[in-house]
Amino acid sequence: MAEPDRDQQPHSEGADSDVGELVGRLTEPGDLEPAERRKLLGRLTRALRQRSKQAKAEGTGRGRWLADVFLTIAPRIPIRDVRTLSEHHHGLTGELLADDLIRTAQKATMTVGAIGGALAAAEFAAPPLLLSAPAQLVAETLVVAAIEVKLLAELHEVYGVRVQGTGPQRAAAFTAAWARQRGIDPLAPTSVTLALGAATKTALRNRLMRTLGRHLTTLGPFLTGAVAGGALNRVATKKLGEAVRTDLRGKLPPPPEPRRLGR
């Protein structure tokens, strides 16, 4: 493998670090104030615009570039174990906890979609700035994907389906599962070790491009972008959550039989 250009390496690594840190902050537990979320999305947009210019200079295709960026982000997505999840969701467990996780993720992607849609609508109303809108929608796409990967991974925790491997290996497995919109079968030997083979990378590119295409529909005047962005994200996140939990339910150990008093 050829060594990277030493003159370009620090700049690229710095951009990767900035993008990963910003997405990580946007997917942390707890509600962000709208102004703070908008500020972080703005910073992420600027960082991505810088990376996009570099990718164009290198002749990298949009789909491949988007997938490469997300793969640098995935290991930074904060995933909580089931005990922490229960603590953060008022002591809920099992199906009730899964319900709450999906509702929370829906709210998060809806909020990101509304902010991104509103920004895109503002750009639509100002033609000289229209060329900057795609970078905003790319930022929205990556954050929504990260929130959904986080949801998918934490549903595995809730249902007791542990995915083995190092942090990066588990991140790759969850990313691959998100690309397929399915849960992981930990008994399948290729589920982790070959998570990012050629076919899976193609699926990831396609999934990200479909998500980006969905967000392009928010390019409209006034508040139509905000409404559309929020609604589309909410529906898509719920669909993912329900599909994954259906896959995982069969792998959940049966609950112990209740004991009766006097026995």
Helices and strands as residue ranges (DSSP letters): H 9-26, H 34-57, H 62-73, G 74-76, H 82-88, H 94-124, G 127-132, H 133-158, H 167-180, H 190-193, H 198-216, H 224-249
